[in-house]
């Protein structure tokens, strides 16, 4: 494993991605306000997020060329990861997953399927993955409404749309694994929060963050995982 100029370039790309994520995370919840003046990178306390996102995104992007050797896979998966990081931030801070992010990102994923390598994705896999993700979480949302009632449903329509987006990004061959591990991750962390008494059964917890984290993992190494599992 050797560091090349590409890793340094992608580190800088990660810095730019972090800046964009922070700006949009401040802008989207109150889109009537000016975009850039809302961002305060060095404001601490509850506002530590901007620096954490900036550093975390830069470090992650630095390592992406080690895992994604094909240029097209690197470019498009980096775009997808940036979008998922934005979704994680807005879901954590506001319990919101914005349509203005989901729908254009889904179209981008379908377009990107033409350019990435065949083992990564294709238009057929992306379209089928989007439909499957939508149906799986749409079914879970409908079932949760029947069990808990509309006011207490633990899933939101934003989670359903996120599952659709992940299906388009990952393709049919990876979406089942991504949703499965996202659900497991969410269950484990929620259980730990309950045991530590940081939350109670009535606390509304954002769920999209776990799906998005699983999506990032499967964008990085998911193609190999799915291939090895299926073979």
C-alpha positions as semicolon CSV with decimal commas, in nm:
position;residue;x (nm);y (nm);z (nm)
1;X;0,000;0,000;0,000
2;X;0,176;0,315;-0,122
3;X;0,060;0,675;-0,123
4;X;0,044;0,845;-0,462
5;X;-0,043;1,190;-0,595
6;X;-0,400;1,067;-0,643
7;X;-0,440;1,014;-0,269
8;X;-0,332;1,371;-0,200
9;X;-0,566;1,501;-0,469
10;X;-0,852;1,297;-0,329
11;X;-0,775;1,428;0,020
12;X;-0,832;1,778;-0,117
13;X;-1,148;1,657;-0,292
14;X;-1,261;1,527;0,048
15;X;-1,202;1,870;0,202
16;X;-1,416;2,027;-0,070
17;X;-1,684;1,761;-0,017
18;X;-1,684;1,836;0,356
19;X;-1,729;2,208;0,289
20;X;-2,023;2,138;0,058
21;X;-2,184;1,899;0,308
22;X;-2,155;2,150;0,591
23;X;-2,294;2,434;0,381
24;X;-2,591;2,232;0,258
25;X;-2,658;2,086;0,605
26;X;-2,699;2,442;0,732
27;X;-2,889;2,566;0,428
28;X;-3,145;2,294;0,360
29;X;-3,338;2,309;0,692
30;X;-3,387;2,685;0,645
31;X;-3,350;2,736;0,272
32;X;-3,485;3,090;0,285
33;X;-3,169;3,206;0,466
34;X;-2,838;3,290;0,293
35;X;-2,625;2,984;0,220
36;X;-2,266;3,054;0,322
37;X;-2,299;3,296;0,620
38;X;-2,473;3,025;0,827
39;X;-2,161;2,806;0,837
40;X;-1,927;2,868;1,133
41;X;-1,642;2,618;1,115
42;X;-1,474;2,712;1,442
43;X;-1,789;2,746;1,652
44;X;-1,771;2,477;1,919
45;X;-2,022;2,336;2,166
46;X;-2,320;2,203;1,974
47;X;-2,157;2,322;1,655
48;X;-1,861;2,084;1,648
49;X;-2,014;1,908;1,349
50;X;-1,857;2,124;1,075
51;X;-1,501;2,042;1,176
52;X;-1,579;1,676;1,238
53;X;-1,741;1,643;0,896
54;X;-1,456;1,826;0,725
55;X;-1,182;1,615;0,884
56;X;-1,374;1,288;0,861
57;X;-1,462;1,334;0,495
58;X;-1,106;1,432;0,406
59;X;-0,958;1,128;0,582
60;X;-1,212;0,891;0,426
61;X;-1,150;1,030;0,078
62;X;-0,774;0,996;0,126
63;X;-0,818;0,618;0,159
64;X;-1,077;0,573;-0,118
65;X;-0,819;0,525;-0,399
66;X;-0,681;0,224;-0,208
67;X;-1,024;0,058;-0,223
68;X;-1,163;0,187;-0,554
69;X;-0,903;0,135;-0,823
70;X;-1,117;0,208;-1,130
71;X;-1,137;0,584;-1,200
72;X;-1,510;0,585;-1,282
73;X;-1,592;0,388;-0,966
74;X;-1,381;0,627;-0,760
75;X;-1,546;0,939;-0,900
76;X;-1,908;0,828;-0,882
77;X;-1,880;0,646;-0,548
78;X;-1,714;0,956;-0,401
79;X;-2,015;1,160;-0,515
80;X;-2,252;0,905;-0,363
81;X;-2,059;0,897;-0,034
82;X;-2,073;1,278;-0,014
83;X;-2,451;1,265;-0,057
84;X;-2,488;0,995;0,209
85;X;-2,275;1,193;0,456
86;X;-2,508;1,491;0,399
87;X;-2,808;1,265;0,465
88;X;-2,647;1,137;0,787
89;X;-2,591;1,493;0,912
90;X;-2,941;1,623;0,835
91;X;-3,104;1,310;0,973
92;X;-2,906;1,332;1,297
93;X;-2,961;1,703;1,347
94;X;-3,315;1,750;1,218
95;X;-3,459;1,400;1,163
96;X;-3,510;1,506;0,802
97;X;-3,412;1,346;0,471
98;X;-3,480;1,601;0,199
99;X;-3,650;1,520;-0,131
100;X;-3,433;1,781;-0,299
101;X;-3,138;1,555;-0,214
102;X;-3,298;1,214;-0,269
103;X;-3,454;1,257;-0,612
104;X;-3,162;1,422;-0,796
105;X;-2,922;1,177;-0,630
106;X;-3,131;0,883;-0,753
107;X;-3,117;1,020;-1,108
108;X;-2,741;1,069;-1,068
109;X;-2,704;0,708;-0,955
110;X;-2,895;0,582;-1,258
111;X;-2,677;0,793;-1,488
112;X;-2,363;0,681;-1,307
113;X;-2,452;0,317;-1,372
114;X;-2,358;0,376;-1,738
115;X;-2,002;0,472;-1,644
116;X;-1,896;0,244;-1,357
117;X;-1,757;-0,103;-1,419
118;X;-2,008;-0,388;-1,480
119;X;-1,923;-0,563;-1,152
120;X;-1,998;-0,237;-0,969
121;X;-2,335;-0,154;-1,124
122;X;-2,537;-0,130;-1,445
123;X;-2,857;0,044;-1,546
124;X;-3,059;-0,274;-1,505
125;X;-2,912;-0,349;-1,162
126;X;-2,952;0,014;-1,050
127;X;-3,316;0,039;-1,160
128;X;-3,407;-0,298;-1,010
129;X;-3,219;-0,214;-0,691
130;X;-3,411;0,113;-0,657
131;X;-3,744;-0,065;-0,699
132;X;-3,648;-0,340;-0,451
133;X;-3,527;-0,089;-0,191
134;X;-3,848;0,110;-0,230
135;X;-4,066;-0,199;-0,199
136;X;-3,882;-0,344;0,103
137;X;-3,887;-0,031;0,312
138;X;-4,225;0,074;0,177
139;X;-4,359;-0,258;0,304
140;X;-4,188;-0,209;0,641
141;X;-4,332;0,143;0,665
142;X;-4,684;0,016;0,588
143;X;-4,648;-0,268;0,840
144;X;-4,515;-0,032;1,108
145;X;-4,814;0,196;1,052
146;X;-5,048;-0,095;1,114
147;X;-4,865;-0,201;1,432
148;X;-4,778;0,132;1,593
149;X;-5,020;0,375;1,435
150;X;-4,938;0,676;1,220
151;X;-4,826;0,895;1,512
152;X;-4,574;0,645;1,654
153;X;-4,438;0,476;1,344
154;X;-4,062;0,421;1,391
155;X;-3,988;0,465;1,020
156;X;-4,045;0,769;0,804
157;X;-4,108;0,814;0,435
158;X;-3,760;0,961;0,417
159;X;-3,621;0,618;0,511
160;X;-3,827;0,460;0,234
161;X;-3,691;0,704;-0,023
162;X;-3,338;0,656;0,111
163;X;-3,371;0,280;0,057
164;X;-3,469;0,355;-0,303
165;X;-3,164;0,579;-0,345
166;X;-2,934;0,316;-0,197
167;X;-3,076;0,059;-0,435
168;X;-2,990;0,283;-0,731
169;X;-2,641;0,353;-0,598
170;X;-2,556;-0,006;-0,508
171;X;-2,759;-0,210;-0,753
172;X;-2,979;-0,513;-0,705
173;X;-2,682;-0,736;-0,613
174;X;-2,593;-0,528;-0,304
175;X;-2,912;-0,364;-0,180
176;X;-3,030;-0,664;0,024
177;X;-2,699;-0,681;0,212
178;X;-2,694;-0,305;0,267
179;X;-3,047;-0,291;0,411
180;X;-2,989;-0,599;0,626
181;X;-2,672;-0,462;0,786
182;X;-2,824;-0,115;0,817
183;X;-3,116;-0,261;1,013
184;X;-2,878;-0,467;1,230
185;X;-2,660;-0,162;1,297
186;X;-2,961;0,049;1,391
187;X;-3,094;-0,221;1,621
188;X;-2,764;-0,272;1,802
189;X;-2,699;0,099;1,856
190;X;-3,057;0,161;1,968
191;X;-3,028;-0,127;2,216
192;X;-2,703;0,016;2,354
193;X;-2,865;0,359;2,392
194;X;-3,160;0,203;2,576
195;X;-2,933;0,003;2,807
196;X;-2,727;0,313;2,884
197;X;-3,053;0,502;2,954
198;X;-2,957;0,781;2,718
199;X;-3,291;0,730;2,547
200;X;-3,619;0,562;2,637
201;X;-3,877;0,369;2,437
202;X;-4,065;0,686;2,357
203;X;-3,763;0,865;2,211
204;X;-3,782;0,925;1,837
205;X;-3,449;0,816;1,691
206;X;-3,339;0,891;1,334
207;X;-3,295;0,570;1,137
208;X;-3,165;0,690;0,804
209;X;-2,815;0,740;0,941
210;X;-2,770;0,365;0,985
211;X;-2,885;0,288;0,633
212;X;-2,654;0,559;0,498
213;X;-2,356;0,426;0,696
214;X;-2,422;0,078;0,563
215;X;-2,450;0,228;0,215
216;X;-2,109;0,394;0,246
217;X;-1,953;0,065;0,355
218;X;-2,105;-0,121;0,060
219;X;-2,001;0,150;-0,184
220;X;-1,643;0,092;-0,072
221;X;-1,625;-0,288;-0,046
222;X;-1,973;-0,412;-0,119
223;X;-1,914;-0,547;-0,470
224;X;-1,650;-0,790;-0,346
225;X;-1,864;-0,884;-0,046
226;X;-2,167;-0,960;-0,260
227;X;-1,965;-1,155;-0,514
228;X;-1,794;-1,365;-0,248
229;X;-2,122;-1,430;-0,067
230;X;-2,314;-1,531;-0,377
231;X;-2,034;-1,756;-0,504
